[in-house]
Amino acid sequence: MLALKSLYQGFRDPQTLAKLAKLIADEATLCSEPIKIMEVCGGHTHTIMKYGLNQLLPDNIEFIHGPGCPVCIIPKERIDHAALLASQPNVILVTLGDMIRVPGSKGSLAEFRSKGYDIRPIYDPLDTLKIALENPDKTVIFFAIGFETSTPMTAVLLELAEIRGFANLLFYINHVLVPPAIDAVMADPDVQVNAFIGPAHVSVISGAKIYRPSVEKYHTPLVVSGFEPVDVMESILRIVKQKAQGIAELDVQYSRAVTEEGNLAAQSKIQDAFVIRESFRWRGLGPIANSALKLSDKYSHRDAELIYRDVLPDTKIDDHKACQCGDVLRGITKPKDCKVFGRGCTPQSPLGSCMVSSEGACNAYYRYNGVS
């Protein structure tokens, strides 16, 4: 029988990583400028830190961590909204994993749960159906977050709720999109990025084509990469080769799963369920036009944001002044530059979302690089 580890062991082979590091170092000598690579996704950040890939690179290559952690980029006011929804009579609020621990302005959802609110973390959005079925006298609200990767799961949950006639299931939608975030990063004069590693899982759904306008507009190499250490190192090598040749192209390293067009069936379900929001406020990056989704009009009867609009304030809430999570998400600060990193802010007692999430940059630094 095929062992599970045989599927990934080769992608973590030390000798292969050493050879790739040597090739990168050789190519980097041909580059005329420092290479500042933003890995958009927090999954890549954790791979880089866990396997010490940053320590294998020459001095003229630097990683800049991006806004690709879906939990991290949700601003405080949206968490406050979720808490307010949970406080409504006969409501059960359901959300994914780490989201429950991110602080809002009045506490995290976990703290509200400890006060008696019915807030339930799940790992599979379809578990929401079971909760709705078992609680017909309650209104179940799914606090949906995530990039293009997880959006199809919400679309399927919505579709099943309609087919099975679950009238007590509503949605609070916070799905966001990667390309507008790249535009926001590149528009920021404080950010010095000249190459991108693109997220593989997003690209499996949306296809590599979503990055082509960014590559052409900013003349910046972008390589769609898998999440294993050999994937990331090979992607860096491909970026450095482009830089050495003075070209900027869209490249797909994770070709074992990513195509140009992506998953058309998943895209169809997304298009049926959602439309583009005019604007959405990201933690750290502020409002970004056309960067998020909302339910389409035909599903307005399930839109908690509309149904409970009278109790959801339109107040914008910034992070704690001591927390630099927003600057980390913008790519202008490293976690260890934050004064509260590892002291006033730890995974056990997080001040900002970047320390909470298993995809957060601060969490990765704390877990794999220590505090000192």
N, C-alpha and C positions, 0 to 999 in steps of 0.2 A: 504493500500500500504506500502511496506517495505521502511522505511526511510533510506537514504544513511548512516547516522551516525550510524545506528544499525549495519552496516557491520564492523565498526572499533572501536566503543565505548568501547567494552569489552577489546580491546587490549591497551586501555589507562586508565584502571581502577586503581585508586590510591591504593585501598586495595590489589589488585592482585600484584601490583608493590612492595608494602611494604612487602608482604609475600615472594616474590621472593628475595628481598634484604636480608631478614632474613635468608633464606635458603643459599644464596650465602655466607653471613658472617659466618654461621656455618661451611660450607664446607671449606671455606678459612682457617679456623684454622687448618685444617688437612694438608695443603700444606707446603712443606719444603722450597719453594723458592718463591720470588715475582712473580706474574703473570703479564706479560706485553702483553696485547692483542692488536694486530693491527687490526682495522676495515679497511679493504681494501677500502671500498666504502665511498665516501663523503656523500651519503645519510644516512648511519649509523652515521657518525660524526654529522650531523645535528640533528638526532633523539637524540643522546646522549646529545648534548648541549641544545637543545630546552626543553627537559624534565628533565634536570639535573641529568641524570642517573649516571654520574661520582660522584655526591655527595652522592649517595646511597650506594656506594661500600666501603668495608674496605680498610685500607691503603695499604695492600699488593697486591691490584689489580690496575693496571694503564692502561688507554687507550693510545695507540700510533696511531696517525692518518696516514693513508697510501696514496699511489699514485693512488687512485681509482676515482678521479674526472676527467672526460674526457676532460674538458676544461682546467683544471689546468696543465695537463702534456704536452700539446702541446708547443714545444719550440718556441722561438721568430722567428727563421728563417722560420718556417712554416707559421707563421702569415704574415711575410714579403712576402713570396711567394704568399699568398692569395691576399695581396694588389697589388703585381705586376700583378697578373692575372687580377685583377679588372681594372688595368690601361691599359690593352690592348684594341685596337680599337674594338668597338661594343661588348664588353663583359658585361654581368650581372653576378655578383658573388652572390651566394645564400648560406646561412649557418644558422645553428641552434642558436637560442636564445642568450645565454651569450657569445658565441664566438666572437661576434661583438665588445665586450667591452674590450677584453684582449689586453693589450699593446704589440705591436711589437717594433722593434728597432726604427721605425720612426713614431709610433703612432698606435692607434687601428683602426680596420676597420670602426668603427663609425666615427672616425676623418677623415678618407679618404672619407667616404660617405659625410661628411659635406663639403668636397672640390669638390664635384661634381661627384665622382665615383658612379656607379650604383651598390650598395651593398645592398642586401635585406635580413633581418632576417626572418626566418620562424619558425613555431613550428611543422610542419608536412612535412617530406621530399617530400611527394607526391605533395605538393603545387608547387614544382619545375616544375612539368609537365605543370601546368597551366601557369606558367611564360614563359616556353619555347613555349607553344602553342600560347600565345598572342604576342610573340616577334620572329616571324620566321626569321627576318633579323638580329637577334642578336645571339651571342654564349652565352649560359647560362652554367655557371660552378658551380657545387654543391661542396662546400667545406665540405667534409664528415668527421665527427669526431665521436669518441665514442668507447666503449668497445663492447664485444660480444652482449650486449643488443640491441644496435642500428644498428649493422651491417646488420641484415636481412632487415631492412627498406631500406638501401641503395641498397641492392641486388635486392629488389623488384622494386625500382625505376629504376634501370638499366634494369631489365627485361622488364618493361613496356615501357621504352624508345626504346628498341629494337623492341618489338612487334608493337608499334604504329609508328615506323619509325621516331622518333624525331632525325634528324641528327644534330640539333643545341644544343644538351645537352651533356656536358662533365662532368668529375668527377675528383676532386682533393682529393685523398683518404688518410685519416689519422686514420684509424681504428686500434685499439691496442688490445692486449690480456692480460688477468689477470695473468695466470700462469707464464709467463716469468718475469713479474714484481715482483711476490713473490720470484722468484729465485734471482733477483737482490737485493731485500731487504735482503734476508738471506745471500747473499754473502758479504754484507757491514759490515765490522768489527765494525763500529760505531753504528750499529743498534742492540738493545737488545730486540728482540721480541721472545716470546716463546709460542704464541698461535695466532690464526687468527679467525676473524669473516668474513666469506665469503659472497660476495654479492648475494642476492637472484635473482635479475633480470637477471644478467649474467648467473646464474645457470639454470634459467628456459629455456634459449636457449641452453646452452652448456652441461647441465647436471652436476650433482655433481662429476661425474667421472674425470673431468679435474683437480681436486685438489688432487686426490689420490696419484699421484707421489710425490707431495710436502710433504704431510703428512708422507709418508713412508721415503722420503729422509732426512727430517729434524727432524723426530720424534716429530712433533709439532701438537697439536690438532687443527682442523679446523672445525668450525660449520657454516654451511650455514644458514643465518638468514634472517627473514623478517625485515621490516623497522619500524614496530610499536614498541613503547617502551616495551610492554610485550614480543614481539618477541626477542628484543635485550637482555632483562634481562634473559629470559629463556635460550638464547644461552650462556650467560655468566655462568649461573648455570651449563650448560652441560660441558663447558670448565673446570670450577673449579672442578667438580666431576672427570673429567679425570685426572686433575693434582693431585688431592688428592689420586687417585688410581695409579698414576705413569704410565698412559697409554697415547697413542696419537692415536686418530682415526678421521676419517672423519665422521661427523654427519650432518644430515639435520634437522634443527628445522623447516624450512619453507616447511614442507612436503605437505602443501595444494597446492603447485604449482610446487615444484622442484622434479624431478625424477633423478635417476642415469644416464639415457641416454639423458635426455633433449628433446628439440623439434627437432625431426629428419627432419621434413619438412623445418624448418628454417635453420638447418645445411646444408641441401642439396643445398639450394639457395646460402648460403655462399660459399660452395665448388665450385659451378658453376661460381661464379662471381670473386672470389679472390684466390690469392696464398700468401704464407708467404714471407715477405721481409727478406732478409739476416740480416738486422739490421735497427733499428729505434732509433733516439735520443729522449729520454724523458727529459722533464724539470726536473732538480734535479737529476735524476738517470743516465743521460748520455746515450750512445748507448747501447742498449740491443739486443742481437742476437735473431732473430726469434720472435720478440715481436709485429709485426704489419703486416698488410695486404696491398696488392696492387692489382690492377686489373689484372686478368689473361690475357694471350696473346691474346685470342680471342676477348677481349674487348679493345685492345690497341688503336683502333680508337676513343675511348671515354676517353682516359687517358690524362688529361690536363698536368700531370707531364711530359709526353713524348712529347706531341705536342708543349708545350711551354718550353721545356728544355733549349733552347738557352737563355731564358730571366730569368731563375730561378738560382740564384747563389748557389754554394755549400759551402757557408760560415756558420760556426757555430756561433751562437750569444748567449752569456751568459746573465743571468739576470742582472739587475741593482745591483751594489755592495751593496747597502743598503738593498736590498730585500732578505729575507731568505726563500722565497717560496720553493726554491729547497730543502733546509734542512727540511722544514716542510713535503714535499712530501716524503723525505727519511725516515722520522720518527725519526729524531735525534733532532728536535727542535719543541717546541710548539709555536703557533702563538704569544702568549704574550711575548715570549722571543725575538722577532724581534724588533729592535729599532724603526722601522718606523710604527709598528702596531698601528692603530688608530690615528696616528699623520700625518706622511707624506703619509700614505696609508690607505684609507677608501673605502667603497663600492662606494661612490660618486666620488672618485678620486683615483682609484686603481693604485698601483705601480706594483703589481704582480698578476698573474692569480688566486692565492688562495683567494684573496680578492674579485675577480670579481664574480666567479661562485656561483650559489645557492647551489653547492655541495662542495665548497671550505672550507677548515678547518678555514682559517682566517676569511672568511665571517661568518661562524657559531659562532666563538668566539665573533666577533664584534656584531653580531645580538642578541645573547642570553646571553652573559657573560659580555658585556660592555668592556670599554677600561681600566679602572683602575685596 
